[in-house]
């Protein structure tokens, strides 16, 4: 069994038949994106903006497919309108995996400021969110979050914490 977080996430997405991967590039997400690009099971699309990624995942759902949006914290700050005007009122599950930037020693002030708004915005829109911090619980949390999003037809946010994604203590 794999002990690398990108392999665990890819395997869990595959087990839930999540075939469409939309992403806006991010350093933290790069190992996962590389893992997904290597597997022909997935259709991996790099749209120009996070709102476009939400639209693609919503369209996949309406066509009978499943997708996920990969982005960083600052990207999440741009999609409130897409979630509030498309996903939420029409009950379209849009799972999101968001790399938590702006915490645990972040050096960019912009990332820090946006990070402070993310959880309140998720709460305001009543979107379930789950922090991914440990390899031990990663597969269970990702799998069950996806199951819940599809069964309840609601968005869900999976927050990739640096405790999981950092390759060394120096990256924290």
GICOR-V484500 format. One line per field, one symbol per residue. burial: # if it has 16 or more other C-alpha atoms within 10 Angstrom, else .. A space follows every 50 residues. Layout:
# GICOR-V484500
burial->???
This chain:
# GICOR-V484500
burial->....##########...#########.##.###..#.....#.#....## ########.##....###########..#..##..###...######### ###.......##.##..##..#....######.##..##.###.##.### ..###########.#.......
